[in-house]
């Protein structure tokens, strides 16, 4: 009886691998192989066009440590990560709590707040580029209309305001995603918990901290992890709004990688920057993966 059962198990395993093989081939062809190729080219001086190249070892990574633009881009990335994670997450949570209540027009309000999250980033950049236009933009026009002409300025054209202006656009864009996840998580919390807390004399603030926040713990992991990873990968919004300028005021690791690979013909150096971005994104995602693994294990 044991032999047929063993053969059946082995046959079932082969069938499972046969079904998984097409997906695995696609995975290796479009993810694993390009990633390994990028890692290899990060140790070379390849220009992205020539058939030949030289192996420079850790030379590209040493150049990164001495590159002032990389240092500024890293600082900008850190500022961007903190602001565009904290503000949208807090605002998204607040909106979710409000929209989970008895406010009127909830479907319409959800649509309004979530719509920016599904817009193409190029469209978002165009919208905010028009708003920030120093000549006929709506922001400067509104400031002049109320007599605050001194505050009207080229928001995207000067070092002191360019990064902050792009972050405002990113916050507007990103609030809807955490709001939607938190709203779904709030609806999974039993109303009986709030009723019991009310009977025991707990106020709204106490209910929020002792019922709502613990009930949202799984959503916190997802929202924060995805938001942090997304913030370190920022590229298209800044590229479309400021092109990394003025000067290098809004340069981030993603845009500096792009310029080196596709404009300066320094593909080896650019892929080294891409490797660093990938390592940081993986490192940030580890706590989320570990927390999810522990929860499923329990």
C-alpha positions, -999 to +999 in steps of 0.1 A: +000+000+000+029+023+007+044+022-028+013+034-047+008+062-022+044+074-026+041+072-064+009+092-063+025+119-041+055+121-065+032+123-095+012+151-078+043+170-071+054+168-108+020+180-120+022+210-096+057+219-109+044+215-145+017+241-138+041+264-120+068+262-147+054+289-171+051+314-143+086+305-130+101+310-165+084+344-168+096+352-133+132+343-140+132+359-175+118+392-165+129+396-128+157+373-117+178+376-149+176+414-152+183+418-115+214+396-117+225+414-149+222+448-132+242+436-102+269+424-126+270+456-146+273+476-114+308+462-111+318+474-146+323+507-165+298+498-192+284+528-210+251+512-219+259+510-257+292+494-263+297+456-266+328+458-244+334+469-209+359+467-180+354+452-146+360+479-120+350+459-089+337+482-062+348+513-081+313+525-088+303+522-052+334+541-041+325+568-066+290+570-051+304+576-017+324+606-031+296+619-053+281+651-039+250+647-060+244+612-045+247+627-010+222+654-018+199+628-035+201+606-005+192+634+018+163+644-005+151+608-005+152+607+033+132+639+036+108+628+009+103+594+027+095+610+061+072+637+048+053+616+021+049+587+045+039+604+077+015+630+063-005+608+039-007+580+065-020+603+092-043+621+069-056+589+054-063+575+088-082+606+098-102+606+067-110+569+071-122+574+106-144+603+095-158+585+065-165+554+086-188+574+107-222+589+100-211+617+077-233+625+047-223+617+012-197+591+021-196+574-014-190+608-031-163+618-005-145+585-009-145+590-046-131+626-043-103+616-019-093+584-037-094+598-073-059+613-072-044+579-064-056+565-097-045+594-119-014+589-142+016+605-125+023+625-156-012+640-154-006+648-117+027+665-126+009+686-153-018+696-129+005+708-102+029+723-127+001+745-139-009+754-103+027+763-095+033+783-127+048+817-116+030+837-143-005+824-145-007+796-120-037+794-097-017+795-065+001+827-073-031+842-087-050+834-055-022+850-034-022+882-055-060+883-054-060+885-016-031+911-015-003+886-007+018+895-037+050+891-017+043+854-012+039+847-049+070+831-062+084+805-087+076+775-065+094+750-088+121+773-099+140+780-068+160+757-044+142+768-013+107+757-024+111+732-052+114+700-031+086+711-007+063+719-037+068+685-052+061+669-018+027+687-016+018+671-049+029+637-037+009+640-005-022+650-025-016+620-047-010+595-019-037+602+007-063+581-010-044+548-008-040+546+030-075+560+034-090+531+014-070+504+033-078+519+067-115+522+057-117+485+049-099+476+081-122+498+102-153+480+088-139+447+101-138+459+137-169+447+156-193+475+166-200+455+198-165+466+211-174+503+209-208+497+225-192+478+254-166+506+258-194+532+258-213+514+285-181+512+306-177+550+303-149+552+277-148+584+256-142+587+219-105+593+223-101+563+246-120+541+222-098+553+194-065+544+212-077+512+228-100+497+202-095+513+168-057+515+168-051+479+179-077+467+154-058+485+126-025+469+134-024+446+103-034+476+081-006+497+097+020+471+086+007+471+050+002+509+047+035+519+062+056+492+045+042+500+010+044+537+016+080+536+027+091+514-002+072+536-027+088+567-013+124+554-018+115+544-054+103+579-063+112+589-098+084+598-122+067+626-103+099+645-097+112+638-132+080+652-147+077+682-125+113+695-120+136+672-139+157+670-107+162+708-107+166+736-103+202+725-104+201+694-082+177+707-056+151+680-062+175+653-073+167+619-058+184+585-062+160+574-089+164+604-111+202+604-107+203+568-116+182+576-148+204+605-158+236+584-155+222+554-174+203+571-202+219+606-206+255+604-193+262+570-208+275+557-174+253+526-172+277+508-148+275+537-123+238+541-128+231+504-121+252+506-090+228+534-078+199+511-088+213+483-067+216+506-036+179+516-041+169+480-043+188+470-012+173+498+008+137+489-004+143+452+006+157+462+040+127+484+046+103+456+037+119+430+060+101+441+092+068+439+073+075+404+059+086+392+093+055+406+111+032+390+085+050+356+088+047+357+126+009+365+124+003+336+099+024+313+121+002+321+151 
